Amino acid sequence: MVERDDGYVFQEGRGGFYEAPFRRWEPHERGAMRFCRGRALDVGCGAGRVTLELQRRGRDVVAIDVSPLAVEAARRRGVRDARVLSLEDVEGSLGAFDTVVLYGNNLGLLGSRTKARRILRRLHAVTTPRGRILGAELDVGTSDDPDHLAYFERNTRRGRLPGQVRFRVRYRRLASSWFDWLFLSKAELEEIVGGTGWHAARYVDASGGRYVVVLEKD
């Protein structure tokens, strides 16, 4: 279960999302895979669905996740190179990558406007001259849910981006620490990306405000 800092609670990852084979992925994630090239970094790998598909295609892939148990699950499912590592700690010892994949709305790991710019510059440093980022996102501005709209308005009043959502994950009596997740419209994304060495080259869209952005180097 996922809890938002206004008390809103919802279930995440239903229907085998984290283990889904390629044919059951969301259409925008399937469609954007054609832009993945060369050596890849799978950020927030979870149970390894993206890495396993890339391995099947013959790619050299490094999978990272902050959860040791997620990494263990990925390894058990056949991921060859899975490491416990946060996006913020990615650095040159991993080698250079041609593509960084942030699927499952994992572009939200950028967290905030300031953190996003810092991370994007870091990814610029660990990617090749032809480096790309494939980032799955959700434009919360498409929502008509009154609970969500009230939350986004509260964020704006507090000087935060509307889609800068504070979450924690719960299981029975256990709870993680709070963390920020950044949902962005395309306009907000392009404003944040400016000056980081990246630009939005193209989008692959799906229903409900979901999209994958392909970021390329300036």
Secondary structure, DSSP 8 states (H G I E B T S, - for coil): -EEETTS-EE--SGGGGGG--GGGS-HHHHHHGGG--SSEEEET-TT-HHHHHHHHTT--EEEEES-HHHHHHHHHTT-SSEEE--GGG--GGG--EEEEEETTTGGGGG-SHHHHHHHHHHHHHTEEEEEEEEEEEE-GGG---HHHHHHHHHHHHTTS-TTEEEEEEEETTEE---EEEE---HHHHHHHHTTTTEEEEEEEE-GGGEEEEEEEE-
